Amino acid sequence: MPPMPPITQALLLINVAAFCIDFFLGPWFTRLLALWPLGHGFLPWQVVSYAFLHGSIGHLFFNMLGLWMFGAELERLWGPKRFIQFYMASVLTAAAAQLAVAALSGSIYPTVGASGGLFGLLLAFGMMFPNRTIMPLFPPIPMKAKVFVALYGGLELFLGVTGTQEGVAHFAHLGGMLGGFLMIRYWQGKSPFGR
């Protein structure tokens, strides 16, 4: 197994450290760093800081598992600088999507988690390694990465539109995928950015 690349390793450690600090310091830490809707406690740094907080140990575990599975491979492909640019673009567009949806729906609840960045990485993995076979945990059926990404993106859209899974920021996940897609298009000099 190759060594874990430095940015992926740093992101894992920062997320785990933030979870531990949040566990011991409690509500004021979350109040300060979670992504709150505009007009309900929003502060500018929250568009980044929310991505390092998690609501439960399961939330943290699955996001860090995905970061390790997809992020390490992409960082080895792109290098640390391009990888962190990509990850942050996904985190920021996920935050923008969540803020827009919260404003439209009148939500007053905060958002936490690295899922927006992770969904950007997931999309990139599907674009960079489309025919790589992966085995998801649920369902445990081997499939090509491009199929997995398409199914997962479709599921997120369905759950977001129908609102069947309360408390999950599905549109933030989709925003992370959009940010990742746009970043790759920008690097390739393709529409909507041109040459």
Sequence and secondary structure as in RCSB ss.txt:
>XXXX:A:sequence
MPPMPPITQALLLINVAAFCIDFFLGPWFTRLLALWPLGHGFLPWQVVSYAFLHGSIGHLFFNMLGLWMFGAELE
RLWGPKRFIQFYMASVLTAAAAQLAVAALSGSIYPTVGASGGLFGLLLAFGMMFPNRTIMPLFPPIPMKAKVFVA
LYGGLELFLGVTGTQEGVAHFAHLGGMLGGFLMIRYWQGKSPFGR
>XXXX:A:secstr
     HHHHHHHHHHHHHHHHHHHH HHHHHHHSB  TTTT  TTHHHHGGG  SSHHHHHHHHHHIIIIIHHHH
HHH HHHHHHHHHHHHHHHHHHHHHHHHHHT    B  SHHHHHHHHHHHHHHSTT EE  SSS   EEHHHHHH
HHHHHHHHHHHHT STT  HHHHHHHHHHHHHHHHHHHT TTS  
